[in-house]
Amino acid sequence: MNRYLLPGLGITLCLGVACSSDSDEHAPAVSDGGASSQGGSGGRSSGGKSGSGGRADNGSAGETSDAGSAGAAGSAGAGGEGGLEEGTIIPVTPAACSDAAVWASATPLPGISTVAAEQLLAITADELDILFLRDGVAMRAHRDLASAAFGAAVALTIADGYGVAAGAALSGDGKTMILLATTEQSFAAFTRSSRTADFSTTPDDNAFYGINQRALQTMQRYAAPVLAPDGTRFVFAAFTPPPPGGFTGGFEGLSVVYESVASSGGWGSPESISQDLFDGTTLARSLPSGLASDSRTLFYVEEASGKQKARFRDRPDAPLYTVVDLDTRTRAVPDAKCDRLYYSSGGDVLVAGQ
């Protein structure tokens, strides 16, 4: 449990059930397969729930907001000046995913894992729709219950000029798929009428206009699109393409993870969420694979080490300080409750629980 003091207000924030003199002491988290947790930059320590922090959530979609209660406390402050009363405790909602999770008892995903080589591309948070590769062929499958096996997989219909080599994303209802153009500079959405129908081959890039124009202006390339389950946030990697003769002079290009928030006119201007934390290079990128239902945990593959990582933040708009090593569980995606983790390993699509 962490304790934070807001200067000038005299407010102590206690995370968890109670505060104690040794509540900041945690044993390092160790999960199945060698996962470990470590504190990131900013002087924070990991351990316990990833909801540690010092501020109430600002009310993003899909989360319970404490902003209203904080405002009420402020209006009732001493002297009628709108300040919070000294000693007021502001509760912080626990995150969907815990940085102390132990992912164990992994099993091949029924209906998906076969004797062929499979690799996960995307799965909905309700666990009913999946996109994956089978021997290099893009496939889709559906099931009616998360406890049932997936039905027969069908080859994915992909529009000309688009592909899944750089990744794919699914909306929470499974009816919208986001793909990247083969130029690696343009995202587009493809929709379908039901969760068992084929996706349209007509690209709709209207919502991505600003993001796509940015790629043309900066000459960057994109990869690894991930859509938040509630559709409010879009995460992707952007990197410097290598010049014809390759990089020289010790420069290896720059790779950044961007996040864009939905607005009435489409996706807003992307902002870096990896800067000074987990930026990569063109040949060793950080590639997003999944986002928790509350957008407070990002899963990504670290090309430099070949390992899967998970990063945690206190709020959807806060820095991703705490990092956990998930070892070789690549392309990891959590379910809505974050009590099951889907990922690829050894040519199979697996699911593990905690």
N, C-alpha and C positions, 0 to 999 in steps of 0.2 A: 504494500500500500504506500502510495506517495503522498507527501504533504506539501502544499504550495502556499506561499504567502503573497498576496497581492500588495505591493508597496503602496503606502499612502491610505489604504483602506482597512488594513488590519484584519483581512479575511483569511482564515485558514481553510483550505479545501482538503477534505479527507476523502479519499477514494476507497471504496469497499465498505465494510460494515462498521469499523471503528478505527480510531487512530491509536497508535502506541509508540513508545519511544524507539522500538526496533522494527517498526513496520516497513522500513525501506530495505530491509535485508531479505533477499530472496536467493534460493538456490538456483543455479542456472538450469534452464529447461533443456531436457534431453529427450528427443523423440525417436521413435522407431526408425532405423536406417541412418542414424548418425546426425539427425538434425540437432542444431544447437542455437541458442539465442544469445545475442550480444548487444551491448548498448551501442547506439550509433552516435554520430556527432551531436553536439549540443549538450553533452554532459548528462544524458539521461541513461537510466539503467533499465534493463528489461526484466521480465519475470512477472508473474501474475497476469491479470487481464490486460489486454492491450488498450483498454479504456482509460489507462492512467493518463492523467493530464491535469490541467488546471482550469478548464473552462467548460461550461455547458455547451452542448451541441447547438448549432445555429438553426436547426429545424430543417435540414435537408430531407428530401423525399425518402420515405421508407424508414425514418427514424423517429423516435419519440423526442421531442424538443423540450429542453428545460429553459429556453430563453424567456418564456412567458413568466415562469415562477421567479426567475432572476429579476425580471423587470418589476414584478410586484414587490419583491423584497426591497428593491431600490426606492420605489415610491414611498415605502413606509419607513425610510431611514430616519435616523435621529435628526431633529431640528428641521424636518421638512425640506431638506436640501436635495433629496433624491439619492442620497448615498446609502450604501448597504450598512446595516447595523453591524458593529464590530463583533466578530465571532460567528457570523452567519455561515452556515455550511451549505454549499451549493453541490447537490448530487450530480454525478457524471454517469450517464448511461453506459453500462458495459458494452463493449464492441461485440459484433457478431462472432468474430474470430478471436481466439486467444493465442498469444505468443508462447504459451506453455502447452499448447495442444500436442498430444502424442498420437501420431498417425500409425495405426497398427492393423494387423490382420488383413493385409491387402489381398484382394482376390481379383481374378480376371473378370471384366465386366460381361455379364451374360448377354449373349446375342451380338456382341461386338468383337471380343477377343476370339480369334480362331488360330489355326495353324499358320495363317498368313501373317505378314507384318503390319500391325496397326499403329497409328499415331493419332492422338487426340488433337482436334482443332478447336472445338468449342462445345460446350454443353450448357443448357439453360439451368438457372438456379433451382427450378422445380424438378430437374433431373429427367425431364420427359423427352427432350429433343437433343440430338447430338450430331455434330459434324466431325468426320474423322477421315484419315487416309487408310486405305487397305491396299498394300503392295503398290503404293504411290497413286492410287485412284481415289479421288474425292468422293465420299459417300455421306449419306444422311440416313438417320433412322429415328423412329418414334416408339414410345410405349405409353400406355394409358395410366400406369401406376409406377411410382418410383421403386416399388418393391418387386416389380415384374421384370422379366427379361425384355430386351429391346426386340422389336419385330424385325423382319427381314430388311436388311440394308438396301438402299437404292442409290444408284450412281447419281451424284449431284449434277444438276444442270447449271452450267457456268456460261455466262455471256462472253462473246468474243471480246478480246482485249482485257479480260480480267482473269484472275487465277487465285489459287490458295497457297502458292509457294511461300508467300510472305505472311500467311495467317488468314484467319477469318473470324468474324464475330457474329453472335446471335443475340437478338432481343429477348427480353424476359418471357414473352409469350411465344417465342419460337417462330414467329411469322415474318420477321425481318432478318436478313443476312447482310452483313457488311463485308465487302471485298475490296481489295486494292487492285488498281489497274496494273497491267504488266509493265507500264512505265515507272511504277513505284512512286508516282506523284499525284495520284488521284483516287480518293475513296468514293464509293457509291453504295447505295442501299438497294436491295432486291427483296421484293415482298411476295407473299403468297396468300391465298384465300383461306387456307386452313393448315393445321400443323402436319397433315399427311400429304399435302399437295406439293407439286414442284414449285420451286421459286421462279419468278418471272425472269426473263433474260433481258428486260429493259432496265438499264441502270438509272437510278435517280440520285443525282449528286447535288441537288439544290441545297440541302442542309450542310453540305461539306464545302460550299463555295469558298468561304474564307480560308479554310484549312488547305484546300487544293491550290488556291491562288498563292498562298504562302510558299508552298513547295516550288512553284515556278519562279517566284521572286528570289528565294534563297538558294535555289538549285539543290535543295536537300532531297533525299529519298525517304520514303516511309516504310514501315513494317509493323507487324504484330498488333492489329487493332483489337481492342477489348471494349465492350460496351457494358456499363453498369446494369445490373438486373432491373433497376427501376427506370432505366433509360435517361437518367439525368446527367451522366458523365461518360465521356469518351476518352480512352487512353490509348496511346500509340507511341512507337519509337520513330525518331527522325535521325538521319545520319548523313554525313558528308560522303558523297560517292567518290570512289577512288579515281584519280585522273588517269588518262590513257597509259601513261608510263609508270603508274603506281606512285605511292607516297614516297617522298624523299626527305632528307634532312631530319629524320627522327620523328616527323609528324605522321601520325597514323589515323588522322581523321577524328571527328567527334561524333558521338552518338548520345542522344538525349531522349528522355522519356517525357512526353507532353501529356497534359490533361486539358480537355475542353469541357465547359459546362454548357448544357442545353439552354437556349434562349428562344424567344418567339420567332426569331428570324433564322434559326438553325443553330449550329454549333458556334459558340463564342470563340474568341481569340485564344489559341492554346498557350498554356503556361508550363514552363519546365517544373517537374516535380522531382527530378533526379539531380539537379544542379548541386554540386558540392557534397552529394550523398552517394549516388550510384551511376553517374555518367560513365559511358564507355567509349570505345573507339569504334571506327568503322568495321574493323575485323574482330572486335570483341564487344559486342553490343549487350545492353540489357533489354530483353524482349518480353514485354508484358504477356501474361497468359490468362490471368483471371483477376476479378475484382469482387470483393465481398459484397453481400447484399446491402450493407450500410456504407459502402465505399471507404471504409477505414482500414482495409487491408489489401495490399496489392501483391499479387503473385507474379513472378517473372523469372525468366531463364537468364543466367549469367553466362554468356558465350565464352568468356575468358577461362572459366573453370568448368563449364559444362554442367553446373549445378543449378538447381531450382532454389530461389530465394522467396521469402515473404517479408514484406515491410509493413509496419503498423503506424497509425497516426491517431491522435486523440479526437480529431474531428475530420470531416471530409475535406476541409480546406487547410488542414495543418500539415506540417512537414512529416515525411515518412522516416522518422528517426530509428526506431527499433527494428532490427533485422534478424531473421531466423533462417538458418541454413536447412533446407529440406533435402539435401544431398542430390541424388540422381532422379528424383521424381519430376521429370520435365513436363512442361505444358500443364501444370497443376491448376485446377479450377475447383472452388468450393461449392457446396450446395447452399441453399438459402440460409439454413441454420448454422452452417459451417461445422457440422458434425460429421460430414463425409467429404472426402477429397478425391477428386478424379484426376488421373495423371497418366503419363506414358512412361514405360520402362521396359527395356528388353524386347521391344517389338510387340508389346501388349498394351491395351488400355486397361488400367486397374482402378479399383475403388478401395479406399481405406477408411476406417472409422476411428473415432476416439472415445 
